[in-house]
Amino acid sequence: MQNAFGNPQQVLLLGGTSDIGLAIVHAFDRSALRRVVLACREVAKGEAKAQELRSDSLQVDVVEFHAEAVASTQAAIDAIADSVGDIDVAIVAFAQLGDSTVTTTDAAAAAALAVVDFGAAVAATVAVGNRMRAQGHGSIVVLSSVAGERVRMANPVYGGAKAGLDGFAQGYGDAIAADGVHVMIVRPGFVHSQMTTGKDAAPFATTPDAVAKIVVAGLRSRRRMVWAPKILRPVFSALRHVPGPLWRRLPLS
Ligand SMILES: NC(=O)c1ccc[n+]([C@@H]2O[C@H](COP(=O)([O-])OP(=O)(O)OC[C@H]3O[C@@H](n4cnc5c(N)ncnc54)[C@H](OP(=O)(O)O)[C@@H]3O)[C@@H](O)[C@H]2O)c1
């Protein structure tokens, strides 16, 4: 359960080595936090991240989790929840950018990326949502992206998957709100992380820590959606209305 001040005690990070996800975990009030589960595809990599978090008062477990194995997602989440008890906050942070030159030409590669970034994220959100509905409380943080607000020709499979995930999370959040579960969508712009290493920064580029601050504040006020940084909301309100032929010529697209 969240403590009396509304700070989470038990947190599940799906994509347990995600720079943004870990920054969010680090940003929670450490005096409240009791247990964190890092669900990772590479346990050794997750273990190194767990060491940076562990303290006498904070237990950090690393469990193996392969997001694309959607047939076993519910069982994986159930196993975690059975061992931890109530999950106050779950962060759906896993995703891959993919190589757009491959995913726009290789149908199987395109589908595989879409499975991780959309299908698996939907499965994980529903699986966690089922547990939170049963416990009667909890928040699910869904890492969407501005890439889904106006899908760019530079990476249409990733952007399309984020557009789908964002839309799903809006409707699903509305569907389960009455059961006491809060779904918060996060729309970051370019964030300096493992995912973007070696890529040219986009305008309004930010850091995982700055995103994390916005997420923690959003959870406290039970926001439905947050943008990181906030300026991207008006920027994308304008960009989404740019006519297609002009959008195609913009360096952003
Ligand atoms: N960075 C940005 O500019 C940016 C902008 C907007 C939105 N986002 C979104 O924010 C989220 C976190 O991104 P990030 O910047 O923190 O990137 P990151 O550090 O690369 O984190 C991505 C995570 O996903 C995990 N992952 C990938 N495929 C997986 C699979 N099949 N099964 C399980 N885990 C898998 C990665 O594991 P490994 O460590 O093993 O690779 C890693 O933990 C993502 O959803 C991303 O789309 C990022």
The ligand as a Tripos MOL2 file, in Angstrom:
@<TRIPOS>MOLECULE
LIG
   48    52     1     0     0
SMALL
NO_CHARGES

@<TRIPOS>ATOM
      1 N1         14.8510    7.6590  -24.7240 N.am      1 LIG1
      2 C1         13.9520    8.3630  -25.3890 C.2       1 LIG1
      3 O1         14.2730    9.3340  -26.1160 O.2       1 LIG1
      4 C2         12.4860    8.0450  -25.2330 C.ar      1 LIG1
      5 C3         11.5610    8.9910  -25.7140 C.ar      1 LIG1
      6 C4         10.2070    8.7240  -25.6080 C.ar      1 LIG1
      7 C5          9.7770    7.5420  -25.0310 C.ar      1 LIG1
      8 N2         10.6980    6.6490  -24.5760 N.ar      1 LIG1
      9 C6         10.1850    5.4000  -24.0160 C.3       1 LIG1
     10 O2         10.5600    5.3050  -22.6660 O.3       1 LIG1
     11 C7         10.7340    3.9340  -22.3260 C.3       1 LIG1
     12 C8         12.0710    3.7280  -21.6620 C.3       1 LIG1
     13 O3         13.0710    4.0670  -22.5910 O.3       1 LIG1
     14 P1         14.5690    4.3880  -22.1310 P.3       1 LIG1
     15 O4         14.9320    5.6670  -22.7430 O.co2     1 LIG1
     16 O5         14.7130    4.1990  -20.6680 O.co2     1 LIG1
     17 O6         15.3480    3.2690  -22.9490 O.3       1 LIG1
     18 P2         16.2650    2.0660  -22.4530 P.3       1 LIG1
     19 O7         17.1660    2.5100  -21.3510 O.co2     1 LIG1
     20 O8         16.8610    1.5070  -23.6860 O.co2     1 LIG1
     21 O9         15.2070    1.0570  -21.8370 O.3       1 LIG1
     22 C9         14.4630    0.1590  -22.6220 C.3       1 LIG1
     23 C10        14.2330   -1.0840  -21.7960 C.3       1 LIG1
     24 O10        13.4550   -2.0350  -22.5080 O.3       1 LIG1
     25 C11        14.0410   -3.3130  -22.2920 C.3       1 LIG1
     26 N3         13.6160   -4.2420  -23.3150 N.ar      1 LIG1
     27 C12        13.7070   -4.1130  -24.6510 C.ar      1 LIG1
     28 N4         13.1780   -5.1730  -25.2570 N.ar      1 LIG1
     29 C13        12.7280   -6.0060  -24.2740 C.ar      1 LIG1
     30 C14        12.0850   -7.2730  -24.2600 C.ar      1 LIG1
     31 N5         11.7950   -7.9110  -25.3860 N.pl3     1 LIG1
     32 N6         11.7690   -7.8080  -23.0560 N.ar      1 LIG1
     33 C15        12.0580   -7.1830  -21.9180 C.ar      1 LIG1
     34 N7         12.6590   -5.9910  -21.8570 N.ar      1 LIG1
     35 C16        12.9990   -5.4120  -23.0340 C.ar      1 LIG1
     36 C17        15.5380   -3.0190  -22.3090 C.3       1 LIG1
     37 O11        16.2860   -4.1020  -21.8330 O.3       1 LIG1
     38 P3         17.8720   -4.2030  -22.1560 P.3       1 LIG1
     39 O12        18.5660   -3.2750  -21.1830 O.co2     1 LIG1
     40 O13        18.1700   -5.6320  -21.9080 O.co2     1 LIG1
     41 O14        18.0690   -3.7770  -23.5830 O.co2     1 LIG1
     42 C18        15.5400   -1.7940  -21.3840 C.3       1 LIG1
     43 O15        15.3870   -2.1870  -20.0510 O.3       1 LIG1
     44 C19        10.5170    3.1340  -23.6110 C.3       1 LIG1
     45 O16         9.1850    2.6920  -23.6750 O.3       1 LIG1
     46 C20        10.7600    4.1810  -24.6860 C.3       1 LIG1
     47 O17        10.0770    3.8560  -25.8870 O.3       1 LIG1
     48 C21        12.0340    6.8720  -24.6530 C.ar      1 LIG1
@<TRIPOS>BOND
     1     1     2 1
     2     2     3 2
     3     2     4 1
     4     4     5 ar
     5     4    48 ar
     6     5     6 ar
     7     6     7 ar
     8     7     8 ar
     9     8     9 1
    10     8    48 ar
    11     9    10 1
    12     9    46 1
    13    10    11 1
    14    11    12 1
    15    11    44 1
    16    12    13 1
    17    13    14 1
    18    14    15 2
    19    14    16 1
    20    14    17 1
    21    17    18 1
    22    18    19 2
    23    18    20 1
    24    18    21 1
    25    21    22 1
    26    22    23 1
    27    23    24 1
    28    23    42 1
    29    24    25 1
    30    25    26 1
    31    25    36 1
    32    26    27 ar
    33    26    35 ar
    34    27    28 ar
    35    28    29 ar
    36    29    30 ar
    37    29    35 ar
    38    30    31 1
    39    30    32 ar
    40    32    33 ar
    41    33    34 ar
    42    34    35 ar
    43    36    37 1
    44    36    42 1
    45    37    38 1
    46    38    39 2
    47    38    40 1
    48    38    41 1
    49    42    43 1
    50    44    45 1
    51    44    46 1
    52    46    47 1
@<TRIPOS>SUBSTRUCTURE
     1 LIG1         1 GROUP 0 **** ****
